[in-house]
Amino acid sequence: MTGPHIIVHRNADVLAASAAARLVTTLVDAQSTKDSASVVLTGGGVGIAMLEQLRRSPACEAIDWSRLDLYWGDERFVPADDAERNELQAREALLNHVPVDPARVHAMAASDGEFGDDPDRAADAYARLLAEHAGGRGTVPAFDVVLLGMGPEGHVASVFPESPAVYETEASVVAVRNCPKPPPTRVSLTLPAIRHASEVWLLAAGEGKSDALALALSGAGEIQLPVAGATGRARTLWLLDDPAATKLDHP
């Protein structure tokens, strides 16, 4: 793995549009060399804006949506029709508008789903699904791209600083309780699962992210700053806007 690659855009809108174009190219390239491609989606303002940009782009049709597996990095453990759900936001922004194969859209369970209000069972079920899709090659598929947002305190997915999830070294998916950011209960990939991806893209916009970004890129540890532990096997790509990059030494 090479060191992190940093690309800074003028503002959040340009960042979202550029990330969407980059994702098209990456997925089309992956599909040209193997049977299918896979991407792990993220929520958050930039993550959803990127999906909206992708929907509006003519290049969207270059992706063979029938040969794409879609996963989520984390999910708010709320009812399926709750506007907080990352899955619902992604469907409204993009997935309802493209010819995805429903069997290849792998959403995490909702709190009113088959496992009831039990996030541990939901996490275990998602871990089993990932293991099945790994095809005997470990516990997690070899994701082509994991998309991640970042909180101002440095959390990624729903792995928060100093939380039990950030200390997890074996499980691929965990239930997360008492999140400092509502809603308090979630299901999340762990850092070891994220690091199984070929590429990890970290999307960050706004000056409120600048301190955590500067610390993460200057060698901070993942316990205090989980984003520092979110790395890809082949590439770790930081996609930022100007305000988020203000405190980097060499933006």
C-alpha positions in Angstrom: 0.0 0.0 0.0 1.2 3.5 -0.9 0.8 6.5 1.3 -2.4 8.5 1.4 -3.3 10.5 -1.8 -4.9 13.8 -1.1 -7.1 15.7 -3.6 -8.5 19.1 -2.7 -11.5 20.7 -4.4 -12.8 24.2 -4.3 -16.0 23.4 -2.4 -18.3 20.6 -1.3 -20.3 20.7 -4.6 -17.2 20.2 -6.7 -16.0 17.5 -4.4 -19.2 15.6 -4.7 -19.3 15.9 -8.5 -15.6 14.9 -8.8 -16.0 11.9 -6.5 -19.0 10.7 -8.6 -17.0 10.9 -11.8 -14.1 9.1 -10.2 -16.4 6.3 -8.9 -17.8 5.7 -12.4 -14.3 5.3 -13.8 -13.2 3.0 -11.0 -16.3 0.7 -11.2 -16.2 0.5 -15.0 -12.5 -0.4 -14.8 -13.3 -3.1 -12.2 -16.1 -4.5 -14.3 -13.9 -4.7 -17.3 -11.5 -7.0 -15.6 -13.8 -9.3 -13.6 -17.4 -10.5 -13.4 -18.6 -7.8 -11.0 -17.6 -4.8 -8.8 -18.4 -3.8 -5.3 -18.7 -0.6 -3.4 -19.5 0.2 0.2 -21.7 3.3 0.5 -21.7 6.0 3.2 -24.2 8.4 4.5 -23.6 12.0 5.4 -23.9 15.2 3.4 -21.1 14.7 0.9 -21.7 11.0 0.5 -25.4 11.4 -0.4 -24.6 14.5 -2.6 -22.1 12.3 -4.5 -24.9 9.8 -5.2 -27.1 12.6 -6.4 -24.4 13.8 -8.7 -23.9 10.3 -10.0 -27.6 10.0 -10.8 -27.6 13.2 -12.8 -24.4 12.3 -14.7 -24.8 10.8 -18.2 -21.8 8.7 -17.3 -24.0 6.9 -14.8 -25.1 4.6 -17.7 -21.5 3.4 -18.2 -21.8 1.3 -15.0 -23.4 -2.2 -15.5 -25.7 -1.9 -12.5 -26.7 -5.6 -12.8 -23.1 -6.6 -12.0 -22.5 -4.3 -8.9 -22.7 -5.4 -5.3 -23.7 -2.6 -2.9 -23.0 -2.7 0.8 -23.0 -0.1 3.6 -20.3 0.9 6.0 -22.8 1.6 8.8 -26.4 2.1 9.5 -28.5 3.9 12.0 -30.5 1.3 13.8 -34.0 2.8 13.3 -37.1 1.7 11.6 -36.9 1.1 7.8 -38.9 4.2 6.9 -36.9 6.5 9.2 -35.4 9.4 7.2 -32.2 8.9 9.3 -31.4 5.6 7.6 -28.5 5.7 5.2 -30.1 3.1 3.0 -33.3 5.1 2.6 -31.2 8.2 1.7 -29.1 6.3 -0.8 -32.2 4.8 -2.5 -33.8 8.3 -2.8 -30.6 9.8 -4.1 -29.6 7.1 -6.6 -30.7 3.5 -6.2 -34.3 4.0 -7.0 -33.3 5.6 -10.3 -30.8 3.0 -11.7 -31.3 -0.7 -12.7 -29.7 -2.3 -9.7 -30.2 -6.0 -9.1 -32.2 -6.0 -5.8 -30.5 -9.2 -4.8 -27.2 -7.3 -4.9 -28.2 -4.4 -2.7 -27.1 -5.6 0.8 -28.7 -3.3 3.3 -28.2 -3.6 7.1 -31.3 -4.6 9.1 -33.6 -2.0 10.5 -34.9 -1.9 14.0 -38.3 -3.1 12.9 -36.9 -5.8 10.7 -36.5 -9.5 11.0 -34.2 -9.3 14.1 -36.4 -6.9 16.0 -34.9 -4.2 18.2 -31.6 -6.2 18.7 -28.6 -4.6 17.0 -26.3 -7.4 18.0 -28.4 -9.9 16.0 -28.5 -7.4 13.1 -24.7 -7.0 13.2 -24.1 -10.8 13.4 -26.4 -11.3 10.4 -24.5 -8.7 8.3 -21.2 -10.4 9.3 -22.5 -13.7 8.1 -23.6 -12.1 4.8 -20.2 -10.6 4.3 -18.5 -14.0 5.0 -20.8 -15.7 2.5 -19.9 -13.1 -0.2 -16.2 -13.5 0.6 -16.5 -16.9 -1.0 -14.2 -18.7 1.4 -11.5 -16.0 1.1 -11.7 -14.6 4.6 -14.6 -13.0 6.4 -15.2 -9.9 4.2 -15.4 -9.6 0.4 -12.6 -7.9 -1.4 -14.4 -4.6 -1.8 -13.3 -2.5 -4.7 -14.1 0.8 -3.0 -15.2 1.7 0.5 -16.6 5.2 0.7 -16.4 6.9 4.1 -17.4 10.2 5.6 -15.7 11.6 8.6 -17.0 13.3 11.8 -15.3 16.4 13.2 -13.9 14.2 16.1 -12.5 11.7 13.6 -15.0 8.9 13.6 -15.7 6.9 10.4 -18.7 4.6 9.7 -19.9 4.4 13.3 -16.5 3.7 14.9 -16.0 6.6 17.4 -12.8 7.5 19.3 -12.2 5.5 22.4 -15.3 3.4 21.8 -15.5 -0.4 22.1 -15.8 -0.6 18.3 -12.4 1.0 17.7 -10.8 -1.7 19.8 -12.4 -4.6 17.8 -9.8 -6.7 16.0 -11.7 -9.8 15.0 -15.4 -9.1 14.2 -16.2 -7.5 10.8 -19.5 -6.0 12.0 -20.5 -4.7 15.4 -23.5 -3.2 17.2 -22.7 0.3 18.5 -24.5 1.8 21.4 -24.4 5.1 23.2 -23.0 7.0 20.1 -22.1 10.6 21.0 -24.0 11.6 17.9 -27.7 10.7 17.5 -29.2 8.3 16.8 -27.4 6.4 19.6 -27.7 2.8 18.3 -26.1 1.7 15.1 -24.6 -1.2 13.2 -21.1 -0.7 11.7 -18.2 -2.3 9.9 -15.1 -2.4 11.9 -11.7 -1.0 10.9 -10.3 -4.5 10.1 -13.3 -4.9 7.7 -12.7 -1.5 6.1 -9.0 -2.3 5.6 -9.9 -5.3 3.5 -10.9 -2.9 0.6 -8.7 -2.4 -2.3 -9.4 1.4 -2.1 -10.7 3.5 0.8 -12.0 7.0 -0.1 -12.5 9.5 2.7 -14.8 12.3 1.8 -14.6 15.4 4.0 -15.9 18.9 3.6 -16.1 22.0 5.8 -13.7 23.7 8.2 -15.1 21.7 11.1 -13.2 18.7 9.8 -9.9 20.5 9.5 -8.4 19.7 12.9 -9.1 15.9 12.7 -7.8 15.8 9.1 -4.5 17.5 10.1 -4.1 15.1 13.0 -4.9 12.0 11.0 -2.5 12.9 8.3 0.3 13.7 10.7 0.4 10.2 12.3 -2.3 10.1 15.0 -3.4 6.7 16.3 -6.7 5.1 15.4 -7.9 4.7 19.0 -8.1 8.5 19.4 -8.8 9.1 15.8 -10.5 6.2 14.0 -10.2 7.8 10.6 -6.4 7.3 10.9 -7.0 3.5 10.8 -9.2 3.6 7.7 -6.8 2.6 4.9 -7.1 0.6 1.7 -4.9 -2.3 0.6 -4.0 -0.6 -2.7 -4.9 3.1 -2.1 -6.2 5.5 0.5 -7.7 8.5 -1.1 -8.6 11.7 0.7 -11.1 13.8 -1.2 -11.5 17.2 0.5 -12.7 20.7 -0.1 -10.7 23.8 0.6 -12.2 24.5 4.0 -11.4 21.0 5.3 -7.8 21.2 4.0 -7.0 24.6 5.6 -4.8 23.1 8.4 -2.8 20.7 6.2 0.8 21.5 5.8 0.8 20.7 2.1 -2.8 20.7 0.9 
